[in-house]
Amino acid sequence: MNINKKILLLCFVTVCSLHAVAQKFTASFTSAASSAIFSGKVFLYLCKDSKSPKDEMVGVELFPCFSITVNNVKPGEKVVFDDAATWYPVVLSDIERGTYHAQVVWDKNAGGRSIGNSPGNMYNPSVTVKISKNTSQSFDIVCNDVIKEQAFVETQYIKELKSPSALLTAFYKRPTSVNAAVLLPKEYFTQPARKFPVLYWISGYGGDYHAYSGRNDNSAPIDTTPCIRVFLDGNCPGGHSVYANSDNNGPWGNALTQELIPLVEQTYHTNAARLLTGHSSGGWTVLWLQTHYPKTFTACWSSSPDPVDFRSFQQIDLYNDKNMYYAKDSSLRLAGTIAGRFPWILMKNMYAMEHVIYRGEQMHSFNFVFSTKNSDGTPRSLITDATGDIDPAVVERWKNYDISLYLRTNWEQIKPDLQGKIRVSVGSQDNFLLNYPVHLLDDEMKKVDAGFVFAYYPGDHFTVSTPEYKTAGYQFLQQKYNELKIKN
């Protein structure tokens, strides 16, 4: 046998032996978890570190995950995860060997942001599996638990507000509400005849208003003025709604302004002031609301907002760059950094994991808000997942949500209602490179003398919120409130 034939034979034997060492998981759910037939997506989460991998942040934490689509599965009937499953980072048989914590989740897509924590979804408590070398294995997982709707415990100062939404109910075709935690100042009870300004305080991505359940913290003042705070988290099945009307998430902006805000003002002692603040995705949200509903809101302080100018979408120019994964020099693009400089999270990894975990996560959250629908009802992706190529047709749609573009295009019409109402602040070493689009917006607003305040501080996305940083933001809102009182 000549040398070439020996090499080919060796390669063939190697491939066959690798193929023979296959890994497989089977999953089922019990009738105690659900008596209904299930159709939809099922997810397998594997993690060496976390004992509850379904609760980890997809893309920020990297771990193997897999999904399959199934139809008409009955209680007790098994479905199979094998190498045909959608995978990250490799097919199931090729994952790194070792001991993993394993969980399966059956996604009913009936509400809730995170698949691993959406009410009604079936799952199993974490089990430990050991995937060995050179051995074909099969692991069986039985899901007997159901994620329950979170209860909210009210206290003297903190209340739950659920605003039934006719607009969102019509969109989702199931009962839907806009939910919030309401924080009352101590003066609400000591001065019962007094009316208070309302500060709509919007969480960043992944926040949850249930964090206030059972707490009894009275609302802090804006600066010196007691206020009612309404804490909104933006959670929806597509990720963070950012309270913007969208094809995929529905009319969240209208639901907030036409349904929740009137309910707040009917329920509590409020005056005419409606102020806004938020950080990160919440920072983008308050800018969107202030610029698109300028007569509704008195003023906003936006902290470290998600990209406000799509010429710098985490330093990617969506209008001119061609690829989300690779820069022109073929270096990998960053979704997250340490101190604005050192690599932390790669765009390619985030999108690859979200290709498996198909909804409720950060990059797909942008698609759910900014994109139109595909023919199958899913949001059209900004990129081709396999290559990272940016779709120019989708960018054209995204233009509608470029806040900087909106302001410079429409400034003369909206100027009377918006002049001087906005403050934006950000850390100069933002982990997600959000300081760059803020600088672009700053430059554009100086050209039209918008009277907006821009401020830059030492620190990153998480360390920027010093007492000095927060005091300056609240003093701006106090000033705008004082101006409103003078006008009235």
Buried (B, 14 or more C-beta within 10 A) or exposed (E): EEEEEEEEEEEEEEEEEEEEBBBBBBBBBBEEBBEEEBEBBBBBBBBEEBEBBBBBEBBBBBBBBBBBEBEEBEBEEEBBBBBEBBBBBEBBBBBEEEEBBBBBBBBBBEBBBBBBBBEBBBBBEBBEBEBEEEEEBEBEBBBBBBBEEEEBEBBEBBBBBEBBBEBBBEBBEEEBBBBBBBBBBEBBEEEEEEBBBBBBBBBBBBBBBBEBBEEEEBBBBBBEBBBBBBBBBBBBBBBBBBBBBBBBBBBBBBBBBBBBBEBBBEEBBBBBBBBBBBBBBBBBBBBBBBBBBBEBBBBBBBBBBBBBBBBBBBBBEBBEBEBBBBEEEEEBBBBBBEBBEEEBBBBBBBBBBBBBBBBBBBBBBBBBBBBBEEEEEBBBBBBBBEEBBBBEEBBEBBBEBBBBBBBBEEBEEBBEBBBBBBBBBBBBBBBBBBBBBBBBBBEBBEEBEBEBBBBBBEBBBEBBBEEEBBEBBBBBBBBBBEBBEEEE
